[in-house]
């Protein structure tokens, strides 16, 4: 699934009011962390993840989360990255039309 620019803008606006649900730190993307991200995406569709590392490692983690969880990166600012994955059974967020 790809998002249009207006849909990404809409989701970015929604991320202002949510708090990070998972923090990735020195141990990296362990199986427990990935399971927590998967569960959060299933429950909320749109999540914030705190990435505590240097820029290159944050970028690699963000790409890995996106690939392994099949989530769309909405945006990334500093140590915070936001991801979206639509819940197919019970969608929570209604995206604007394309």
Secondary structure by P-SEA (a helix, b strand, c coil): ccccaaaaaaaaaaacccccccccccccccaaaaaaaaaaaaccccbbbbbcccaaaaaaaaaaaaaaaccccccccccbbbbbbbcccccccccccc
